[in-house]
Amino acid sequence: MATRLPPVHALSAFEAAARHNSFAIAAEELCITPSALSHRIRLLEEFVGERLFYRDGRSIGLSEFGRRYLDVVRSALRTLTDFPMPHRNAAVQPKIKVMLPPTFARHLLMPRIADFTQRHPEIVVELYLSVPLYDLSLSESDVEIRFGAGNYPNIITEKLFEEPAFAVASPAYLKTLPPMKSPADLKQATLLRSALEPWQPWFEAAGLKDWVEPSAGLRVDDLGLLLEAVRHGYGVGLTRQHFAEELLARGEIVELFDIRLRTPPHAYYVVYERAVRERPEVDTFISWMQNAFRNI
């Protein structure tokens, strides 16, 4: 039977928090967010089956078990640290972990990221995908790009850019419908739904003030998949220029009407915790992002 070992990253988080008597200072030392450090402590507490800290408001203190366990953990970490490794002299490259939505990553970041890596070859960039409107914690990433309303309390939130939203459909699907001469003709169409691109604001911009958000039909909460549903002729959807420009240029989808919602409810934001930006590589990446998307 395999021996189950405690997670090493949780042990280091526990030791740092106990040494500083502060989750915030320990998180800064380990270059992670306070919420990520708290998660590691909870993980270790679940492993040992005991409380390691007592929390009283903003202050923390070791439990009796925590004090005894700390001696064991420090001894184990010291053994690992003191083990001779003569070949480990190379400098560690600065690294930044970025969480971002898949459609943004594919259509907007990938065409531009080479500029950053050429300017800053010394910085390692790691990209991880998240689901907009669902993954709302910074977890263990340094920076997140979020698509939403921008209401993220207790973290720094800066708008990258916003684009108008407009209606599109495939030519094949339009052939199955009566002519689309005005927005009111959409009553004959299937409207594809997405929490990321709600129809109600577009209805108001189109003068359809009595129309309500569709409640039936296909729902897709990924902007790239929404475009694929449009391309395959499942209905009419809302999209934005930088996502749709290739399909529009090839004629695989067409824009309906001359109505664009100039200020849609959702935009792209760069999100991070204040302490993280003190790391030079993180500040460099955020500044590059802001400059790269300033005039999009």
N, C-alpha and C positions, 0 to 999 in steps of 0.2 A: 504494500500500500504506500503510495507516494506521500511524502511529508509536505504538509501545507505550510508555506512560509509567509510571514507578514510582508506586505508590499514595502520595498525599500524607500520609495518616494514618500510614503506616509510616515515611515520612521524618521526620516530627515526633517519632515515638517513638524513632527511631534517634538523632536529635540530642539529645533530652532524656536518654536513657540514657548517651550519650557524655559529655555535660556534667556529669552527676551521678556518673558511674561507678557507677551503681546502677539496676537495673531497678525496684526497689521505690519509690525516691524519684521516679524519672521517672514511674511509673504514678500516684503520688499527685498530681504536678503536672498531669498530663493528665486527672485524674479518671476513670481507668479502673483495672481490676484488674491486678495483676502478671502474671497468666496471659494477659490480653488483650494487654498490652504485649509479652510474649514471643512471642505469636502474630504480632504485627505485625513484630517483628524477623525472625522466621523467614520471613515473607512477603517481606520485602525481600531477605533473603539468597537466597531462591529466585529472585527477580527478577534480581539482579546476578550470581548464580552464584558467589558468593564468601562466605567467612566474614567477618562484620563484627566479631564479638567472639570472644575466647577465654574460656571459662568454666573456672574452677578452684575447685570447691566453690561457695561463696557469692560469691566475688569474680569480677569480669569485667574484661576489658581489651580495647582495640581491637586488631584485627589490623593488619598493615601496610596491607592494602587498605582496611580500615576507616578508618584515619587519613587516607589520601588522599581517600577518598570523602566523609569528613566535611567537608572544606573545600569540596567542590563542593555538598554538601547545604546547608551553612550559607549559602553565597553565594546559592543559589536561594531559600531560605526568606527571607533578608534582602530580596531583590528583591521578593518577594510582600508582605512585611510593610511595606516602605517605600513601596509604591505608594500615591499619595494617593487617599483615599476620603473626600471632604468630607461626605458624607451619612451616614457610619456613626458616629453619635454616640448612638444610642438604647441604653439599658441592655439587656443580655442577660438574658432571663428564666431563672431557675433551672429545670433540667430533671431529671427522674428517669425512668430506663428500668426497666421492671418486666417480668420474664419469669414466666409463670404458665400452669398447665394450662388447656385450653380449657373443660372443664366447670366448673371453679372460676370462671373468668372470666365465663361465661355466667350461671350460676345464683347465684353468691354475690357477686362483685365488682360486676358491672354494676348490680344494684339498690341498691348502697351508694355507688358512686364519686361520685355527684352531691354527697353530703355533703362529701366531701373538696374537690372543686373549688369548692364554694360557700364553704367555710371558708378555702381557700388559692388564690384565683384567680391569684395571682402565680406559682404553680408549674405548669409544664407536665408532664403525665404521659403517657408513651408506653408502651403495652402491647404485648407480644409473646408469642406462644403457644409453649409447649414441650410435649414429650411426656413424661409422668411415667415415671420409672425408666430413661429413655434419655438425656435431655439432662442430664448430671450435671456440667457445668462452668458457672461463672458467665458465661463468655464475656465480652461487653461490656455486659451489663446491670448495673445498680446493685444491684437487689434481685430475688430469685426467691421465688416461692411454689412449694413442692415438696410433692407427695403421695407419701409413702413411709414408710420406717421411721425416718427421722431420723438415720441414721448417715452424716454428711457430715463427714469429717475436715478440719481446717485452716481451717474457716470457721465463722462464728457461726451457730448453728442454734437457733431458738426456736419452740416449738410454738404454733400459732395456736389450734387446737381439734381435737377428734375427735368423731365421731358414731357411734352404734351402727349396725351393719350388719344387714340383715334380708332375707329372701327374698320375692320378688315374682313375679307372673306375670300374664298378661292373662286376662280372663274367657273369651275365645274359646279360648285354648289349654287352659285348665282343663277345658273341655267335652270335649276329646278324650281326657282321662285318667280313670281311676277316681277316686273321691272322695279328696281329700287330707286325711285325718283326723289323721295324725301325720307327723312328719318322715321316718319310715322309708318312707312311701309315695312319697317322692321317687325311689325306685328305678324307678318307672314313668315318670319324667319325664326330659327332656333338660336337663342342667344347663349353663348358659352359663358359659364360662370367662373369667377375666381375671386377669392377674398383679396387678392393682390390688386385686381383691377375691377372694382365695383362699378356697375353700370349707372347707378343713381346720379352721380355728379355729371356724367356725360349726357344723360337724359335731360338734365336741367339746362346744360349748355346748348342742347339741340332744340330746346323749346318744348320738350315733352314733360312738362311739369307734373302731369297727373300720373305718369308712369312710375311703377314701383320696381324695386330690385327683383329680378327673376328668382323664382324659388324652385324651379324644376329644370331638369336637363343636366347635361354633363358639367361637372365641376372639376376644375384642375387648379391646384394651388402651386403651380410652377410656371413661370412666364414662358420658358422654352417649350414646355409641353403644351401650353395653351396655344402657342403659335403652330405647333405640329397638328393639333386638333383642327385648327383653322385650315391649314394646308391640305389636310386629308378630307376636307369637306363636311365636317361635323356641324358646322354652324358659323355664326358671326361672332368675332371676339374683339376685345380691345387690346391694343399693343402700343409700342413706342418705336421711334425711328431707328435707333441703333440696334434693336433686336430684329426688326423686320426688313431693313434696307436691302439685304441680299435677296430675300424672297420677293420683295416688291420689284427689284431690278430684273429678276428672271421671269416675272409675270406669274409666279405661282400663287400669289395672293394679290389682291387689289384693295386700295383704300376706298371706302364708301363715303360719299358726301364730302363736303368741304368744311367739316366741323372737327376742331381739335380742342380738347380740354386742356387749356394752358396751364392750369395749376391743379393737377390731379391730387387726390388725398395722400398718395404715397410717393416717396422720393428715396434716394439713396443717401445714407448717412455713414460717416466713419465714427466708430464708437470705441472708447477705450477708458481705462481708469487713469486718473491724473498721475499717479506715481509711475506708471509704466512708461510714460513719455519721457521721463528723465533718462532712460537708457538711450544713448546716442543713435543706435540702429533703429529703434522704434520711432524716434523723432524724425530721423531721415526719411523713413518710409512714409510716415503720415504726411510730411511736407511734400514729398514727391507725389503722393496720391492727390493732394489738394491742387497742386500745380497741373498735374496731368489731366484732371477733369474740370479745371476752372472754366474753360471755354468750349466745352463739349456741345 
